[in-house]
């Protein structure tokens, strides 16, 4: 069986020497066997995408035999704190993912898995196979955007997300993408819902990828992304009064920086959010540019 390994993870595990200008304590693997069942407009793994199949966002993920990766992981216990497993949606990939999760759990690594489950039963299967956390990405937080960009019903997706969070409290993560057409108000409302459901939110900046349906869509400004980062932190960490959040006439945030009392708290708000130990280096940005998600 083969798994894909992110470029930075190759370096972390000693599979290949690559210069990585960012700290990494999480190893990122991907199961991508065959075409994805879904056709998300921004994703290089989408059914209709013309992107190279070794890509996910900006990152290159070459294939390795899983036994080789497992051996490398066994020799990296002092460096790797957690495994993140990305899974494309088809029957073969999910079956492979269950095998990988069991093997990684047996090797005593905490495993976060990111999937698009069809039912709570699928979430239960991954948790009972050894996953420590399950990520169920929403990405598009408005109903019309979800239907158009991801396909399917946002309400049904949120119902499953909430059901999983109730069944496995404190063990569910989700993702939201900034800059695909939503308002900041919609993102804030989503953050508030996740806070009350006990769900951690991993925040991404939209990143155009060649060959995808949204390859010509612009990335959001760093200034806008920073405002959304700060709002997410205020809500998830419960460190401020979110009633003080201000929006302009287009339902976008203004003046969030003024709600932070010190630079230390402000700096924490810019760190990569989501599962523990996640950094996602260069997922949203090019090396040498200002980082959307900060590491230290």
C-alpha positions as CSV (number, residue, x, y, z in Angstrom):
1,X,0.0,0.0,0.0
2,X,1.2,3.5,-0.9
3,X,0.6,6.8,1.0
4,X,1.5,10.3,0.0
5,X,3.9,12.3,2.2
6,X,4.0,16.1,2.3
7,X,7.3,17.7,1.2
8,X,8.0,19.0,4.7
9,X,7.2,15.6,6.3
10,X,9.7,13.9,4.0
11,X,12.4,16.1,5.6
12,X,11.0,15.5,9.1
13,X,11.2,11.8,8.7
14,X,14.5,11.7,6.9
15,X,13.0,10.3,3.7
16,X,14.5,13.2,1.7
17,X,16.6,16.2,2.5
18,X,14.5,19.3,1.9
19,X,15.0,22.8,3.3
20,X,12.0,23.7,5.4
21,X,12.0,27.2,7.0
22,X,9.4,26.3,9.6
23,X,9.2,24.1,12.7
24,X,7.2,20.9,12.3
25,X,6.1,18.5,15.0
26,X,3.2,16.9,13.0
27,X,3.8,14.5,10.1
28,X,1.3,14.9,7.2
29,X,0.2,11.9,5.2
30,X,-2.4,11.6,2.5
31,X,-4.5,8.6,1.2
32,X,-5.4,9.3,-2.4
33,X,-6.3,6.1,-4.3
34,X,-8.3,6.8,-7.4
35,X,-10.5,9.7,-8.2
36,X,-12.2,11.7,-5.4
37,X,-16.0,11.3,-5.4
38,X,-16.4,15.0,-4.9
39,X,-15.6,18.0,-7.1
40,X,-14.7,20.8,-4.7
41,X,-13.8,23.8,-6.9
42,X,-10.7,24.8,-5.0
43,X,-9.1,21.3,-4.5
44,X,-6.3,19.8,-6.6
45,X,-7.8,16.3,-5.8
46,X,-11.2,17.2,-7.1
47,X,-12.9,14.9,-9.6
48,X,-12.7,17.4,-12.5
49,X,-9.4,19.1,-11.5
50,X,-6.6,19.2,-14.1
51,X,-4.0,19.6,-11.3
52,X,-1.2,17.2,-10.8
53,X,-2.4,14.4,-8.6
54,X,0.6,14.8,-6.2
55,X,-0.7,18.2,-5.0
56,X,-2.9,19.3,-2.2
57,X,-3.1,23.1,-2.1
58,X,0.4,24.4,-2.8
59,X,2.1,21.3,-1.3
60,X,3.7,18.4,-3.2
61,X,2.9,15.0,-1.8
62,X,5.0,12.2,-3.5
63,X,4.1,8.5,-3.0
64,X,5.9,6.2,-0.6
65,X,5.4,2.6,0.4
66,X,3.6,2.7,3.7
67,X,6.0,0.2,5.3
68,X,8.9,2.6,4.5
69,X,7.0,5.5,6.1
70,X,6.1,3.5,9.1
71,X,9.8,2.5,9.6
72,X,10.8,6.2,9.4
73,X,8.1,7.1,11.9
74,X,9.3,4.5,14.3
75,X,12.7,6.2,14.3
76,X,11.2,9.7,14.8
77,X,9.3,9.4,18.0
78,X,11.4,12.2,19.6
79,X,10.5,14.6,16.7
80,X,6.9,13.7,15.7
81,X,4.2,14.6,18.2
82,X,1.1,13.8,16.0
83,X,0.1,12.4,12.6
84,X,-2.3,14.1,10.3
85,X,-3.9,11.9,7.7
86,X,-5.7,13.5,4.8
87,X,-8.2,11.2,3.0
88,X,-9.8,11.7,-0.4
89,X,-13.4,10.5,-0.7
90,X,-13.8,7.1,-2.3
91,X,-14.3,3.6,-1.0
92,X,-10.7,2.5,-1.7
93,X,-9.2,5.5,0.1
94,X,-11.3,5.1,3.2
95,X,-10.5,1.4,3.5
96,X,-6.8,2.2,3.2
97,X,-7.2,5.0,5.7
98,X,-8.7,2.6,8.3
99,X,-5.6,0.3,7.9
100,X,-3.2,3.2,8.2
101,X,-5.0,4.6,11.3
102,X,-4.8,1.1,13.0
103,X,-1.1,0.8,12.2
104,X,-0.2,4.3,13.3
105,X,-2.2,3.8,16.6
106,X,-0.3,0.6,17.2
107,X,2.9,2.6,16.8
108,X,1.7,4.9,19.6
109,X,1.2,8.1,17.6
110,X,-1.8,10.3,18.2
111,X,-3.6,10.5,14.9
112,X,-5.8,13.2,13.5
113,X,-7.7,12.2,10.4
114,X,-9.4,14.6,7.9
115,X,-12.3,13.0,6.0
116,X,-15.7,13.8,4.5
117,X,-17.8,11.2,6.2
118,X,-21.2,10.2,4.9
119,X,-22.5,9.2,8.3
120,X,-21.8,9.1,12.0
121,X,-21.0,5.4,11.6
122,X,-17.9,6.3,9.5
123,X,-16.7,8.7,12.2
124,X,-17.1,6.0,14.8
125,X,-15.2,3.5,12.6
126,X,-12.2,5.9,12.5
127,X,-12.3,6.6,16.2
128,X,-12.6,3.0,17.1
129,X,-9.7,2.1,14.8
130,X,-7.4,4.4,16.7
131,X,-7.9,8.0,15.5
132,X,-7.5,10.5,18.4
133,X,-9.3,13.3,16.5
134,X,-11.5,13.4,13.4
135,X,-11.6,16.5,11.2
136,X,-14.8,17.1,9.2
137,X,-14.1,20.2,7.0
138,X,-16.8,22.6,6.2
139,X,-14.6,25.1,4.3
140,X,-17.5,27.0,2.7
141,X,-19.6,28.4,5.6
142,X,-22.6,29.7,3.6
143,X,-25.3,27.5,2.2
144,X,-25.2,28.7,-1.4
145,X,-21.4,28.6,-1.5
146,X,-21.3,25.1,0.0
147,X,-23.7,23.9,-2.7
148,X,-21.9,25.6,-5.5
149,X,-18.3,25.0,-4.5
150,X,-18.4,21.7,-2.6
151,X,-21.7,20.1,-3.6
152,X,-24.4,18.9,-1.2
153,X,-26.2,20.4,1.7
154,X,-24.4,22.5,4.3
155,X,-27.2,21.9,6.8
156,X,-26.8,18.1,6.5
157,X,-23.0,18.5,6.8
158,X,-23.4,20.7,9.9
159,X,-25.9,18.3,11.5
160,X,-23.3,15.5,11.1
161,X,-20.5,17.7,12.4
162,X,-22.6,18.5,15.5
163,X,-23.7,14.9,16.0
164,X,-20.0,13.8,15.9
165,X,-19.0,16.5,18.4
166,X,-21.8,15.3,20.7
167,X,-20.7,11.6,20.4
168,X,-17.0,12.4,20.8
169,X,-16.7,15.6,22.8
170,X,-13.4,17.5,22.4
171,X,-12.3,15.2,19.6
172,X,-13.7,16.8,16.5
173,X,-12.0,19.5,14.4
174,X,-13.4,21.3,11.3
175,X,-11.9,23.7,8.7
176,X,-13.1,27.0,7.3
177,X,-11.6,28.8,4.3
178,X,-11.4,32.6,4.2
179,X,-11.8,34.2,0.8
180,X,-14.1,32.0,-1.3
181,X,-17.0,34.5,-1.4
182,X,-18.3,34.5,2.2
183,X,-18.8,37.4,4.5
184,X,-16.9,37.8,7.8
185,X,-20.2,37.8,9.6
186,X,-20.9,34.3,8.3
187,X,-17.4,33.1,9.5
188,X,-18.0,34.7,12.9
189,X,-21.4,33.0,13.2
190,X,-19.7,29.7,12.3
191,X,-17.0,30.2,14.9
192,X,-19.6,30.9,17.6
193,X,-21.5,27.7,16.7
194,X,-18.3,25.6,16.8
195,X,-17.3,27.1,20.2
196,X,-20.6,26.0,21.7
197,X,-20.4,22.6,20.1
198,X,-16.8,22.1,21.4
199,X,-15.3,21.9,18.0
200,X,-11.8,23.4,17.1
201,X,-11.6,25.4,13.9
202,X,-8.6,25.1,11.6
203,X,-8.5,28.4,9.6
204,X,-7.2,28.5,6.0
205,X,-6.7,31.3,3.5
206,X,-8.1,30.4,0.1
207,X,-5.1,29.6,-2.2
208,X,-5.6,29.4,-5.9
209,X,-4.2,26.2,-7.4
210,X,-3.5,25.7,-11.1
211,X,-5.9,23.2,-12.7
212,X,-8.7,23.7,-10.3
213,X,-12.1,25.3,-10.9
214,X,-11.1,28.3,-8.8
215,X,-7.6,28.8,-10.2
216,X,-8.4,32.4,-11.3
217,X,-10.0,33.4,-8.0
218,X,-7.9,35.8,-5.9
219,X,-6.5,35.0,-2.5
220,X,-7.9,37.3,0.3
221,X,-5.7,40.1,1.5
222,X,-3.5,39.4,4.5
223,X,-5.2,42.2,6.3
224,X,-8.6,40.6,6.0
225,X,-7.3,37.2,7.0
226,X,-5.7,38.8,10.1
227,X,-9.0,40.3,11.2
228,X,-10.7,36.9,10.8
229,X,-7.9,35.2,12.7
230,X,-8.3,37.6,15.6
231,X,-12.1,37.1,15.7
232,X,-11.7,33.3,15.7
233,X,-9.2,33.5,18.6
234,X,-11.5,35.8,20.7
235,X,-14.3,33.3,20.3
236,X,-12.5,30.0,20.6
237,X,-10.3,31.0,23.5
238,X,-13.1,33.1,25.2
239,X,-10.7,35.9,25.9
240,X,-12.8,38.9,24.9
241,X,-16.3,40.2,24.5
242,X,-17.3,39.2,21.0
243,X,-20.3,41.6,21.2
244,X,-17.6,44.3,20.6
245,X,-16.8,42.9,17.1
246,X,-17.7,45.6,14.5
247,X,-18.8,45.0,10.9
248,X,-19.0,47.4,8.0
249,X,-22.1,47.6,5.7
250,X,-20.8,44.6,3.7
251,X,-20.7,42.4,6.9
252,X,-17.0,42.4,7.0
253,X,-14.9,42.9,10.2
254,X,-13.3,46.2,11.1
255,X,-10.9,47.2,14.0
256,X,-10.4,43.8,15.6
257,X,-6.9,44.6,16.8
258,X,-8.3,47.1,19.3
259,X,-9.9,44.3,21.3
260,X,-6.6,42.8,22.4
261,X,-5.1,44.2,25.5
262,X,-1.5,43.1,24.9
263,X,0.8,42.0,22.1
264,X,1.4,38.5,23.6
265,X,-2.3,37.6,23.2
266,X,-2.4,39.2,19.8
267,X,0.6,37.0,18.7
268,X,-1.2,33.8,19.9
269,X,-4.2,34.6,17.7
270,X,-2.0,34.4,14.6
271,X,-0.8,30.9,15.2
272,X,-2.0,28.0,13.1
273,X,-5.3,26.9,14.5
274,X,-7.0,23.4,14.5
275,X,-5.5,20.2,15.9
276,X,-2.8,20.3,18.5
277,X,0.8,20.7,17.1
278,X,-0.5,21.6,13.6
279,X,1.6,24.1,11.6
280,X,0.6,23.4,7.9
281,X,3.8,25.1,6.6
282,X,3.4,26.9,3.3
283,X,-0.1,25.5,2.7
284,X,-1.4,29.1,2.2
285,X,1.7,31.0,1.1
286,X,5.0,30.8,-0.8
287,X,8.3,30.6,1.1
288,X,9.9,34.0,1.6
289,X,6.5,35.7,1.8
290,X,4.6,36.8,4.9
291,X,3.0,33.8,6.5
292,X,-0.8,33.7,6.8
293,X,-0.5,31.2,9.7
294,X,2.4,32.0,12.1
295,X,4.4,29.2,13.8
296,X,6.1,30.9,16.7
